[in-house]
Amino acid sequence: MKLAPPPELACRDVVEVVSDYLDHALSAENQAHVEQHFLVCPPCSAYLAQMKRSIELSAALRAGASELSEVAPGLLQAFRDRKLR
Ligand SMILES: [Zn+2]
């Protein structure tokens, strides 16, 4: 007899909710599932770190830091180049 596998989020699902996760807009249960996924999935964990950085950068941009406006396009390109599982 096999045990049912634990409920697992696909990377695609995690990417979809990552902004809600950062906004703490997920239910406690979903928040826990996403956190669990980050622990076992380095690519998504890296993606989360990039998202956080992107949010910090855009906050800095809104604050009028002109130097960062040259950094942001490179960051966007890095997102586009990312290959998700
Ligand atoms: Zn993942």
PDB file of the backbone (N, CA, C, O) and the ligand in Angstrom, with CONECT records:
HET     ZN  A 101       1
ATOM      1  N   MET A   1       0.835  -1.205   0.000  1.00  0.00           N
ATOM      2  CA  MET A   1       0.000   0.000   0.000  1.00  0.00           C
ATOM      3  C   MET A   1       0.866   1.249   0.000  1.00  0.00           C
ATOM      4  O   MET A   1       1.796   1.393   0.793  1.00  0.00           O
ATOM      5  N   LYS A   2       0.533   2.130  -0.900  1.00  0.00           N
ATOM      6  CA  LYS A   2       1.302   3.371  -1.011  1.00  0.00           C
ATOM      7  C   LYS A   2       0.589   4.526  -0.303  1.00  0.00           C
ATOM      8  O   LYS A   2      -0.636   4.644  -0.337  1.00  0.00           O
ATOM      9  N   LEU A   3       1.374   5.346   0.318  1.00  0.00           N
ATOM     10  CA  LEU A   3       0.821   6.571   0.902  1.00  0.00           C
ATOM     11  C   LEU A   3       0.638   7.605  -0.212  1.00  0.00           C
ATOM     12  O   LEU A   3       1.414   7.664  -1.166  1.00  0.00           O
ATOM     13  N   ALA A   4      -0.390   8.401  -0.064  1.00  0.00           N
ATOM     14  CA  ALA A   4      -0.593   9.480  -1.034  1.00  0.00           C
ATOM     15  C   ALA A   4       0.550  10.469  -0.893  1.00  0.00           C
ATOM     16  O   ALA A   4       0.974  10.773   0.222  1.00  0.00           O
ATOM     17  N   PRO A   5       1.050  10.970  -2.006  1.00  0.00           N
ATOM     18  CA  PRO A   5       2.118  11.979  -1.898  1.00  0.00           C
ATOM     19  C   PRO A   5       1.586  13.239  -1.222  1.00  0.00           C
ATOM     20  O   PRO A   5       0.401  13.556  -1.329  1.00  0.00           O
ATOM     21  N   PRO A   6       2.471  13.956  -0.524  1.00  0.00           N
ATOM     22  CA  PRO A   6       2.017  15.194   0.117  1.00  0.00           C
ATOM     23  C   PRO A   6       1.596  16.205  -0.946  1.00  0.00           C
ATOM     24  O   PRO A   6       2.113  16.174  -2.063  1.00  0.00           O
ATOM     25  N   PRO A   7       0.675  17.088  -0.619  1.00  0.00           N
ATOM     26  CA  PRO A   7       0.272  18.089  -1.606  1.00  0.00           C
ATOM     27  C   PRO A   7       1.462  18.962  -1.968  1.00  0.00           C
ATOM     28  O   PRO A   7       2.099  19.559  -1.100  1.00  0.00           O
ATOM     29  N   GLU A   8       1.747  19.026  -3.241  1.00  0.00           N
ATOM     30  CA  GLU A   8       2.931  19.755  -3.664  1.00  0.00           C
ATOM     31  C   GLU A   8       2.554  20.796  -4.702  1.00  0.00           C
ATOM     32  O   GLU A   8       1.781  20.530  -5.622  1.00  0.00           O
ATOM     33  N   LEU A   9       3.098  21.947  -4.540  1.00  0.00           N
ATOM     34  CA  LEU A   9       2.852  22.992  -5.522  1.00  0.00           C
ATOM     35  C   LEU A   9       3.827  22.844  -6.679  1.00  0.00           C
ATOM     36  O   LEU A   9       5.000  22.526  -6.484  1.00  0.00           O
ATOM     37  N   ALA A  10       3.329  23.077  -7.875  1.00  0.00           N
ATOM     38  CA  ALA A  10       4.222  23.140  -9.029  1.00  0.00           C
ATOM     39  C   ALA A  10       4.887  24.515  -9.027  1.00  0.00           C
ATOM     40  O   ALA A  10       4.352  25.486  -8.492  1.00  0.00           O
ATOM     41  N   CYS A  11       6.081  24.568  -9.645  1.00  0.00           N
ATOM     42  CA  CYS A  11       6.800  25.842  -9.720  1.00  0.00           C
ATOM     43  C   CYS A  11       5.925  26.927 -10.344  1.00  0.00           C
ATOM     44  O   CYS A  11       5.934  28.080  -9.913  1.00  0.00           O
ATOM     45  N   ARG A  12       5.175  26.532 -11.360  1.00  0.00           N
ATOM     46  CA  ARG A  12       4.300  27.473 -12.041  1.00  0.00           C
ATOM     47  C   ARG A  12       3.305  28.113 -11.062  1.00  0.00           C
ATOM     48  O   ARG A  12       3.045  29.315 -11.115  1.00  0.00           O
ATOM     49  N   ASP A  13       2.758  27.281 -10.171  1.00  0.00           N
ATOM     50  CA  ASP A  13       1.802  27.785  -9.176  1.00  0.00           C
ATOM     51  C   ASP A  13       2.490  28.771  -8.230  1.00  0.00           C
ATOM     52  O   ASP A  13       1.933  29.808  -7.869  1.00  0.00           O
ATOM     53  N   VAL A  14       3.713  28.417  -7.843  1.00  0.00           N
ATOM     54  CA  VAL A  14       4.440  29.273  -6.906  1.00  0.00           C
ATOM     55  C   VAL A  14       4.733  30.631  -7.531  1.00  0.00           C
ATOM     56  O   VAL A  14       4.563  31.676  -6.902  1.00  0.00           O
ATOM     57  N   VAL A  15       5.178  30.592  -8.789  1.00  0.00           N
ATOM     58  CA  VAL A  15       5.494  31.846  -9.489  1.00  0.00           C
ATOM     59  C   VAL A  15       4.246  32.715  -9.579  1.00  0.00           C
ATOM     60  O   VAL A  15       4.308  33.940  -9.472  1.00  0.00           O
ATOM     61  N   GLU A  16       3.109  32.046  -9.778  1.00  0.00           N
ATOM     62  CA  GLU A  16       1.851  32.778  -9.925  1.00  0.00           C
ATOM     63  C   GLU A  16       1.455  33.521  -8.650  1.00  0.00           C
ATOM     64  O   GLU A  16       0.890  34.613  -8.709  1.00  0.00           O
ATOM     65  N   VAL A  17       1.754  32.924  -7.503  1.00  0.00           N
ATOM     66  CA  VAL A  17       1.296  33.523  -6.244  1.00  0.00           C
ATOM     67  C   VAL A  17       2.393  34.265  -5.496  1.00  0.00           C
ATOM     68  O   VAL A  17       2.167  34.764  -4.393  1.00  0.00           O
ATOM     69  N   VAL A  18       3.598  34.342  -6.101  1.00  0.00           N
ATOM     70  CA  VAL A  18       4.721  34.882  -5.334  1.00  0.00           C
ATOM     71  C   VAL A  18       4.478  36.335  -4.901  1.00  0.00           C
ATOM     72  O   VAL A  18       4.903  36.739  -3.818  1.00  0.00           O
ATOM     73  N   SER A  19       3.797  37.117  -5.744  1.00  0.00           N
ATOM     74  CA  SER A  19       3.565  38.508  -5.326  1.00  0.00           C
ATOM     75  C   SER A  19       2.548  38.570  -4.182  1.00  0.00           C
ATOM     76  O   SER A  19       2.668  39.395  -3.277  1.00  0.00           O
ATOM     77  N   ASP A  20       1.539  37.681  -4.238  1.00  0.00           N
ATOM     78  CA  ASP A  20       0.597  37.599  -3.114  1.00  0.00           C
ATOM     79  C   ASP A  20       1.320  37.146  -1.848  1.00  0.00           C
ATOM     80  O   ASP A  20       1.054  37.623  -0.745  1.00  0.00           O
ATOM     81  N   TYR A  21       2.245  36.208  -2.050  1.00  0.00           N
ATOM     82  CA  TYR A  21       3.032  35.720  -0.918  1.00  0.00           C
ATOM     83  C   TYR A  21       3.809  36.867  -0.273  1.00  0.00           C
ATOM     84  O   TYR A  21       3.835  37.005   0.950  1.00  0.00           O
ATOM     85  N   LEU A  22       4.439  37.683  -1.113  1.00  0.00           N
ATOM     86  CA  LEU A  22       5.233  38.804  -0.588  1.00  0.00           C
ATOM     87  C   LEU A  22       4.341  39.864   0.048  1.00  0.00           C
ATOM     88  O   LEU A  22       4.770  40.600   0.937  1.00  0.00           O
ATOM     89  N   ASP A  23       3.092  39.933  -0.421  1.00  0.00           N
ATOM     90  CA  ASP A  23       2.133  40.880   0.164  1.00  0.00           C
ATOM     91  C   ASP A  23       1.429  40.288   1.385  1.00  0.00           C
ATOM     92  O   ASP A  23       0.598  40.943   2.014  1.00  0.00           O
ATOM     93  N   HIS A  24       1.772  39.049   1.707  1.00  0.00           N
ATOM     94  CA  HIS A  24       1.094  38.329   2.796  1.00  0.00           C
ATOM     95  C   HIS A  24      -0.409  38.251   2.538  1.00  0.00           C
ATOM     96  O   HIS A  24      -1.222  38.367   3.455  1.00  0.00           O
ATOM     97  N   ALA A  25      -0.754  38.051   1.268  1.00  0.00           N
ATOM     98  CA  ALA A  25      -2.163  38.010   0.878  1.00  0.00           C
ATOM     99  C   ALA A  25      -2.694  36.579   0.781  1.00  0.00           C
ATOM    100  O   ALA A  25      -3.864  36.368   0.464  1.00  0.00           O
ATOM    101  N   LEU A  26      -1.836  35.605   1.054  1.00  0.00           N
ATOM    102  CA  LEU A  26      -2.265  34.210   0.983  1.00  0.00           C
ATOM    103  C   LEU A  26      -2.839  33.767   2.324  1.00  0.00           C
ATOM    104  O   LEU A  26      -2.538  34.338   3.372  1.00  0.00           O
ATOM    105  N   SER A  27      -3.678  32.727   2.260  1.00  0.00           N
ATOM    106  CA  SER A  27      -4.154  32.133   3.505  1.00  0.00           C
ATOM    107  C   SER A  27      -2.956  31.500   4.219  1.00  0.00           C
ATOM    108  O   SER A  27      -1.935  31.202   3.600  1.00  0.00           O
ATOM    109  N   ALA A  28      -3.098  31.302   5.519  1.00  0.00           N
ATOM    110  CA  ALA A  28      -1.993  30.725   6.296  1.00  0.00           C
ATOM    111  C   ALA A  28      -1.592  29.374   5.719  1.00  0.00           C
ATOM    112  O   ALA A  28      -0.411  29.028   5.693  1.00  0.00           O
ATOM    113  N   GLU A  29      -2.576  28.618   5.260  1.00  0.00           N
ATOM    114  CA  GLU A  29      -2.295  27.292   4.708  1.00  0.00           C
ATOM    115  C   GLU A  29      -1.491  27.398   3.408  1.00  0.00           C
ATOM    116  O   GLU A  29      -0.494  26.700   3.227  1.00  0.00           O
ATOM    117  N   ASN A  30      -1.938  28.280   2.506  1.00  0.00           N
ATOM    118  CA  ASN A  30      -1.215  28.448   1.249  1.00  0.00           C
ATOM    119  C   ASN A  30       0.171  29.031   1.470  1.00  0.00           C
ATOM    120  O   ASN A  30       1.137  28.650   0.808  1.00  0.00           O
ATOM    121  N   GLN A  31       0.250  29.957   2.408  1.00  0.00           N
ATOM    122  CA  GLN A  31       1.535  30.556   2.765  1.00  0.00           C
ATOM    123  C   GLN A  31       2.520  29.447   3.171  1.00  0.00           C
ATOM    124  O   GLN A  31       3.681  29.441   2.762  1.00  0.00           O
ATOM    125  N   ALA A  32       2.025  28.526   3.976  1.00  0.00           N
ATOM    126  CA  ALA A  32       2.863  27.415   4.447  1.00  0.00           C
ATOM    127  C   ALA A  32       3.277  26.514   3.290  1.00  0.00           C
ATOM    128  O   ALA A  32       4.420  26.061   3.236  1.00  0.00           O
ATOM    129  N   HIS A  33       2.354  26.251   2.361  1.00  0.00           N
ATOM    130  CA  HIS A  33       2.685  25.412   1.200  1.00  0.00           C
ATOM    131  C   HIS A  33       3.767  26.063   0.356  1.00  0.00           C
ATOM    132  O   HIS A  33       4.702  25.403  -0.097  1.00  0.00           O
ATOM    133  N   VAL A  34       3.626  27.366   0.151  1.00  0.00           N
ATOM    134  CA  VAL A  34       4.604  28.086  -0.668  1.00  0.00           C
ATOM    135  C   VAL A  34       5.962  28.081   0.025  1.00  0.00           C
ATOM    136  O   VAL A  34       6.991  27.858  -0.613  1.00  0.00           O
ATOM    137  N   GLU A  35       5.959  28.330   1.335  1.00  0.00           N
ATOM    138  CA  GLU A  35       7.221  28.333   2.080  1.00  0.00           C
ATOM    139  C   GLU A  35       7.905  26.975   1.986  1.00  0.00           C
ATOM    140  O   GLU A  35       9.123  26.880   1.828  1.00  0.00           O
ATOM    141  N   GLN A  36       7.088  25.923   2.087  1.00  0.00           N
ATOM    142  CA  GLN A  36       7.613  24.560   1.983  1.00  0.00           C
ATOM    143  C   GLN A  36       8.282  24.361   0.616  1.00  0.00           C
ATOM    144  O   GLN A  36       9.349  23.756   0.511  1.00  0.00           O
ATOM    145  N   HIS A  37       7.640  24.877  -0.404  1.00  0.00           N
ATOM    146  CA  HIS A  37       8.183  24.735  -1.760  1.00  0.00           C
ATOM    147  C   HIS A  37       9.531  25.458  -1.882  1.00  0.00           C
ATOM    148  O   HIS A  37      10.472  24.940  -2.485  1.00  0.00           O
ATOM    149  N   PHE A  38       9.608  26.656  -1.303  1.00  0.00           N
ATOM    150  CA  PHE A  38      10.871  27.399  -1.377  1.00  0.00           C
ATOM    151  C   PHE A  38      12.005  26.622  -0.719  1.00  0.00           C
ATOM    152  O   PHE A  38      13.153  26.687  -1.160  1.00  0.00           O
ATOM    153  N   LEU A  39      11.674  25.890   0.335  1.00  0.00           N
ATOM    154  CA  LEU A  39      12.703  25.132   1.059  1.00  0.00           C
ATOM    155  C   LEU A  39      13.296  24.021   0.205  1.00  0.00           C
ATOM    156  O   LEU A  39      14.479  23.702   0.326  1.00  0.00           O
ATOM    157  N   VAL A  40      12.477  23.434  -0.657  1.00  0.00           N
ATOM    158  CA  VAL A  40      12.937  22.276  -1.428  1.00  0.00           C
ATOM    159  C   VAL A  40      13.241  22.616  -2.879  1.00  0.00           C
ATOM    160  O   VAL A  40      13.669  21.745  -3.636  1.00  0.00           O
ATOM    161  N   CYS A  41      13.029  23.865  -3.282  1.00  0.00           N
ATOM    162  CA  CYS A  41      13.181  24.229  -4.693  1.00  0.00           C
ATOM    163  C   CYS A  41      14.070  25.467  -4.844  1.00  0.00           C
ATOM    164  O   CYS A  41      13.576  26.594  -4.820  1.00  0.00           O
ATOM    165  N   PRO A  42      15.384  25.256  -5.001  1.00  0.00           N
ATOM    166  CA  PRO A  42      16.309  26.393  -5.133  1.00  0.00           C
ATOM    167  C   PRO A  42      15.930  27.372  -6.249  1.00  0.00           C
ATOM    168  O   PRO A  42      16.040  28.579  -6.035  1.00  0.00           O
ATOM    169  N   PRO A  43      15.488  26.916  -7.430  1.00  0.00           N
ATOM    170  CA  PRO A  43      15.136  27.903  -8.472  1.00  0.00           C
ATOM    171  C   PRO A  43      14.026  28.855  -8.031  1.00  0.00           C
ATOM    172  O   PRO A  43      14.098  30.057  -8.290  1.00  0.00           O
ATOM    173  N   CYS A  44      13.000  28.318  -7.366  1.00  0.00           N
ATOM    174  CA  CYS A  44      11.915  29.192  -6.910  1.00  0.00           C
ATOM    175  C   CYS A  44      12.393  30.092  -5.784  1.00  0.00           C
ATOM    176  O   CYS A  44      11.972  31.244  -5.674  1.00  0.00           O
ATOM    177  N   SER A  45      13.266  29.565  -4.959  1.00  0.00           N
ATOM    178  CA  SER A  45      13.840  30.349  -3.883  1.00  0.00           C
ATOM    179  C   SER A  45      14.637  31.525  -4.459  1.00  0.00           C
ATOM    180  O   SER A  45      14.579  32.642  -3.945  1.00  0.00           O
ATOM    181  N   ALA A  46      15.382  31.250  -5.537  1.00  0.00           N
ATOM    182  CA  ALA A  46      16.141  32.309  -6.213  1.00  0.00           C
ATOM    183  C   ALA A  46      15.187  33.314  -6.846  1.00  0.00           C
ATOM    184  O   ALA A  46      15.432  34.521  -6.833  1.00  0.00           O
ATOM    185  N   TYR A  47      14.104  32.797  -7.397  1.00  0.00           N
ATOM    186  CA  TYR A  47      13.103  33.675  -8.007  1.00  0.00           C
ATOM    187  C   TYR A  47      12.503  34.604  -6.955  1.00  0.00           C
ATOM    188  O   TYR A  47      12.311  35.795  -7.202  1.00  0.00           O
ATOM    189  N   LEU A  48      12.213  34.054  -5.790  1.00  0.00           N
ATOM    190  CA  LEU A  48      11.677  34.859  -4.688  1.00  0.00           C
ATOM    191  C   LEU A  48      12.649  35.989  -4.320  1.00  0.00           C
ATOM    192  O   LEU A  48      12.252  37.136  -4.115  1.00  0.00           O
ATOM    193  N   ALA A  49      13.938  35.623  -4.245  1.00  0.00           N
ATOM    194  CA  ALA A  49      14.959  36.624  -3.907  1.00  0.00           C
ATOM    195  C   ALA A  49      14.992  37.725  -4.960  1.00  0.00           C
ATOM    196  O   ALA A  49      15.140  38.901  -4.629  1.00  0.00           O
ATOM    197  N   GLN A  50      14.853  37.338  -6.244  1.00  0.00           N
ATOM    198  CA  GLN A  50      14.846  38.329  -7.328  1.00  0.00           C
ATOM    199  C   GLN A  50      13.623  39.225  -7.230  1.00  0.00           C
ATOM    200  O   GLN A  50      13.708  40.435  -7.440  1.00  0.00           O
ATOM    201  N   MET A  51      12.485  38.622  -6.909  1.00  0.00           N
ATOM    202  CA  MET A  51      11.255  39.398  -6.772  1.00  0.00           C
ATOM    203  C   MET A  51      11.395  40.430  -5.663  1.00  0.00           C
ATOM    204  O   MET A  51      11.004  41.587  -5.816  1.00  0.00           O
ATOM    205  N   LYS A  52      11.962  39.985  -4.538  1.00  0.00           N
ATOM    206  CA  LYS A  52      12.169  40.910  -3.414  1.00  0.00           C
ATOM    207  C   LYS A  52      13.059  42.063  -3.835  1.00  0.00           C
ATOM    208  O   LYS A  52      12.800  43.225  -3.522  1.00  0.00           O
ATOM    209  N   ARG A  53      14.127  41.707  -4.562  1.00  0.00           N
ATOM    210  CA  ARG A  53      15.080  42.720  -5.006  1.00  0.00           C
ATOM    211  C   ARG A  53      14.394  43.679  -5.978  1.00  0.00           C
ATOM    212  O   ARG A  53      14.586  44.894  -5.918  1.00  0.00           O
ATOM    213  N   SER A  54      13.598  43.110  -6.866  1.00  0.00           N
ATOM    214  CA  SER A  54      12.878  43.923  -7.839  1.00  0.00           C
ATOM    215  C   SER A  54      11.942  44.908  -7.138  1.00  0.00           C
ATOM    216  O   SER A  54      11.829  46.067  -7.536  1.00  0.00           O
ATOM    217  N   ILE A  55      11.277  44.429  -6.096  1.00  0.00           N
ATOM    218  CA  ILE A  55      10.370  45.291  -5.339  1.00  0.00           C
ATOM    219  C   ILE A  55      11.159  46.407  -4.660  1.00  0.00           C
ATOM    220  O   ILE A  55      10.733  47.562  -4.637  1.00  0.00           O
ATOM    221  N   GLU A  56      12.314  46.043  -4.110  1.00  0.00           N
ATOM    222  CA  GLU A  56      13.164  47.056  -3.474  1.00  0.00           C
ATOM    223  C   GLU A  56      13.618  48.096  -4.491  1.00  0.00           C
ATOM    224  O   GLU A  56      13.619  49.297  -4.222  1.00  0.00           O
ATOM    225  N   LEU A  57      14.010  47.594  -5.686  1.00  0.00           N
ATOM    226  CA  LEU A  57      14.463  48.503  -6.733  1.00  0.00           C
ATOM    227  C   LEU A  57      13.359  49.436  -7.175  1.00  0.00           C
ATOM    228  O   LEU A  57      13.579  50.636  -7.342  1.00  0.00           O
ATOM    229  N   SER A  58      12.148  48.878  -7.368  1.00  0.00           N
ATOM    230  CA  SER A  58      11.076  49.749  -7.849  1.00  0.00           C
ATOM    231  C   SER A  58      10.685  50.756  -6.777  1.00  0.00           C
ATOM    232  O   SER A  58      10.275  51.873  -7.093  1.00  0.00           O
ATOM    233  N   ALA A  59      10.808  50.368  -5.516  1.00  0.00           N
ATOM    234  CA  ALA A  59      10.553  51.316  -4.435  1.00  0.00           C
ATOM    235  C   ALA A  59      11.598  52.433  -4.485  1.00  0.00           C
ATOM    236  O   ALA A  59      11.278  53.607  -4.300  1.00  0.00           O
ATOM    237  N   ALA A  60      12.848  52.048  -4.738  1.00  0.00           N
ATOM    238  CA  ALA A  60      13.924  53.030  -4.837  1.00  0.00           C
ATOM    239  C   ALA A  60      13.713  53.934  -6.043  1.00  0.00           C
ATOM    240  O   ALA A  60      13.984  55.133  -5.993  1.00  0.00           O
ATOM    241  N   LEU A  61      13.220  53.331  -7.140  1.00  0.00           N
ATOM    242  CA  LEU A  61      12.962  54.120  -8.346  1.00  0.00           C
ATOM    243  C   LEU A  61      11.889  55.166  -8.086  1.00  0.00           C
ATOM    244  O   LEU A  61      12.007  56.322  -8.492  1.00  0.00           O
ATOM    245  N   ARG A  62      10.831  54.725  -7.392  1.00  0.00           N
ATOM    246  CA  ARG A  62       9.763  55.671  -7.074  1.00  0.00           C
ATOM    247  C   ARG A  62      10.293  56.797  -6.198  1.00  0.00           C
ATOM    248  O   ARG A  62       9.799  57.923  -6.238  1.00  0.00           O
ATOM    249  N   ALA A  63      11.311  56.470  -5.404  1.00  0.00           N
ATOM    250  CA  ALA A  63      11.909  57.479  -4.543  1.00  0.00           C
ATOM    251  C   ALA A  63      12.818  58.412  -5.353  1.00  0.00           C
ATOM    252  O   ALA A  63      13.315  59.408  -4.828  1.00  0.00           O
ATOM    253  N   GLY A  64      13.034  58.081  -6.645  1.00  0.00           N
ATOM    254  CA  GLY A  64      13.756  58.985  -7.525  1.00  0.00           C
ATOM    255  C   GLY A  64      15.249  58.741  -7.611  1.00  0.00           C
ATOM    256  O   GLY A  64      16.004  59.654  -7.944  1.00  0.00           O
ATOM    257  N   ALA A  65      15.690  57.526  -7.318  1.00  0.00           N
ATOM    258  CA  ALA A  65      17.112  57.212  -7.439  1.00  0.00           C
ATOM    259  C   ALA A  65      17.431  56.960  -8.910  1.00  0.00           C
ATOM    260  O   ALA A  65      17.114  55.894  -9.438  1.00  0.00           O
ATOM    261  N   SER A  66      18.051  57.925  -9.571  1.00  0.00           N
ATOM    262  CA  SER A  66      18.213  57.853 -11.023  1.00  0.00           C
ATOM    263  C   SER A  66      19.192  56.763 -11.457  1.00  0.00           C
ATOM    264  O   SER A  66      19.032  56.181 -12.530  1.00  0.00           O
ATOM    265  N   GLU A  67      20.192  56.485 -10.643  1.00  0.00           N
ATOM    266  CA  GLU A  67      21.160  55.442 -10.999  1.00  0.00           C
ATOM    267  C   GLU A  67      20.486  54.098 -11.214  1.00  0.00           C
ATOM    268  O   GLU A  67      20.877  53.327 -12.089  1.00  0.00           O
ATOM    269  N   LEU A  68      19.480  53.830 -10.414  1.00  0.00           N
ATOM    270  CA  LEU A  68      18.827  52.524 -10.459  1.00  0.00           C
ATOM    271  C   LEU A  68      18.011  52.332 -11.726  1.00  0.00           C
ATOM    272  O   LEU A  68      17.712  51.199 -12.103  1.00  0.00           O
ATOM    273  N   SER A  69      17.652  53.412 -12.382  1.00  0.00           N
ATOM    274  CA  SER A  69      16.870  53.257 -13.607  1.00  0.00           C
ATOM    275  C   SER A  69      17.678  52.541 -14.685  1.00  0.00           C
ATOM    276  O   SER A  69      17.114  51.998 -15.635  1.00  0.00           O
ATOM    277  N   GLU A  70      19.001  52.542 -14.533  1.00  0.00           N
ATOM    278  CA  GLU A  70      19.836  51.809 -15.486  1.00  0.00           C
ATOM    279  C   GLU A  70      19.990  50.352 -15.088  1.00  0.00           C
ATOM    280  O   GLU A  70      20.344  49.512 -15.915  1.00  0.00           O
ATOM    281  N   VAL A  71      19.729  50.055 -13.839  1.00  0.00           N
ATOM    282  CA  VAL A  71      19.849  48.684 -13.349  1.00  0.00           C
ATOM    283  C   VAL A  71      18.593  47.890 -13.670  1.00  0.00           C
ATOM    284  O   VAL A  71      18.673  46.716 -14.032  1.00  0.00           O
ATOM    285  N   ALA A  72      17.437  48.523 -13.540  1.00  0.00           N
ATOM    286  CA  ALA A  72      16.170  47.810 -13.666  1.00  0.00           C
ATOM    287  C   ALA A  72      15.976  47.081 -14.995  1.00  0.00           C
ATOM    288  O   ALA A  72      15.521  45.937 -14.980  1.00  0.00           O
ATOM    289  N   PRO A  73      16.300  47.688 -16.153  1.00  0.00           N
ATOM    290  CA  PRO A  73      16.090  46.949 -17.402  1.00  0.00           C
ATOM    291  C   PRO A  73      16.890  45.654 -17.449  1.00  0.00           C
ATOM    292  O   PRO A  73      16.405  44.649 -17.969  1.00  0.00           O
ATOM    293  N   GLY A  74      18.102  45.665 -16.915  1.00  0.00           N
ATOM    294  CA  GLY A  74      18.908  44.456 -16.871  1.00  0.00           C
ATOM    295  C   GLY A  74      18.258  43.395 -16.022  1.00  0.00           C
ATOM    296  O   GLY A  74      18.335  42.205 -16.327  1.00  0.00           O
ATOM    297  N   LEU A  75      17.618  43.825 -14.959  1.00  0.00           N
ATOM    298  CA  LEU A  75      16.937  42.892 -14.079  1.00  0.00           C
ATOM    299  C   LEU A  75      15.740  42.271 -14.786  1.00  0.00           C
ATOM    300  O   LEU A  75      15.495  41.070 -14.665  1.00  0.00           O
ATOM    301  N   LEU A  76      15.001  43.085 -15.518  1.00  0.00           N
ATOM    302  CA  LEU A  76      13.854  42.572 -16.274  1.00  0.00           C
ATOM    303  C   LEU A  76      14.313  41.539 -17.284  1.00  0.00           C
ATOM    304  O   LEU A  76      13.658  40.516 -17.485  1.00  0.00           O
ATOM    305  N   GLN A  77      15.451  41.818 -17.924  1.00  0.00           N
ATOM    306  CA  GLN A  77      15.986  40.871 -18.894  1.00  0.00           C
ATOM    307  C   GLN A  77      16.341  39.559 -18.203  1.00  0.00           C
ATOM    308  O   GLN A  77      16.139  38.482 -18.763  1.00  0.00           O
ATOM    309  N   ALA A  78      16.862  39.653 -17.003  1.00  0.00           N
ATOM    310  CA  ALA A  78      17.214  38.450 -16.245  1.00  0.00           C
ATOM    311  C   ALA A  78      15.965  37.623 -15.977  1.00  0.00           C
ATOM    312  O   ALA A  78      16.022  36.394 -16.018  1.00  0.00           O
ATOM    313  N   PHE A  79      14.837  38.273 -15.703  1.00  0.00           N
ATOM    314  CA  PHE A  79      13.584  37.548 -15.510  1.00  0.00           C
ATOM    315  C   PHE A  79      13.179  36.811 -16.778  1.00  0.00           C
ATOM    316  O   PHE A  79      12.776  35.648 -16.742  1.00  0.00           O
ATOM    317  N   ARG A  80      13.296  37.521 -17.909  1.00  0.00           N
ATOM    318  CA  ARG A  80      12.865  36.921 -19.176  1.00  0.00           C
ATOM    319  C   ARG A  80      13.720  35.719 -19.527  1.00  0.00           C
ATOM    320  O   ARG A  80      13.234  34.749 -20.109  1.00  0.00           O
ATOM    321  N   ASP A  81      15.011  35.786 -19.166  1.00  0.00           N
ATOM    322  CA  ASP A  81      15.922  34.698 -19.508  1.00  0.00           C
ATOM    323  C   ASP A  81      15.748  33.481 -18.614  1.00  0.00           C
ATOM    324  O   ASP A  81      16.251  32.399 -18.914  1.00  0.00           O
ATOM    325  N   ARG A  82      15.028  33.671 -17.509  1.00  0.00           N
ATOM    326  CA  ARG A  82      14.872  32.568 -16.563  1.00  0.00           C
ATOM    327  C   ARG A  82      14.099  31.420 -17.190  1.00  0.00           C
ATOM    328  O   ARG A  82      13.106  31.622 -17.888  1.00  0.00           O
ATOM    329  N   LYS A  83      14.572  30.226 -16.927  1.00  0.00           N
ATOM    330  CA  LYS A  83      13.830  29.046 -17.374  1.00  0.00           C
ATOM    331  C   LYS A  83      13.270  28.335 -16.152  1.00  0.00           C
ATOM    332  O   LYS A  83      14.014  27.879 -15.283  1.00  0.00           O
ATOM    333  N   LEU A  84      11.950  28.250 -16.102  1.00  0.00           N
ATOM    334  CA  LEU A  84      11.304  27.586 -14.978  1.00  0.00           C
ATOM    335  C   LEU A  84      11.044  26.134 -15.333  1.00  0.00           C
ATOM    336  O   LEU A  84      10.799  25.779 -16.486  1.00  0.00           O
ATOM    337  N   ARG A  85      11.105  25.324 -14.317  1.00  0.00           N
ATOM    338  CA  ARG A  85      10.819  23.907 -14.544  1.00  0.00           C
ATOM    339  C   ARG A  85       9.360  23.711 -14.956  1.00  0.00           C
ATOM    340  O   ARG A  85       8.932  22.581 -15.191  1.00  0.00           O
TER     341      ARG A  85
HETATM  342 ZN    ZN A 101       9.806  25.515  -7.643  1.00  0.00          ZN2+
END
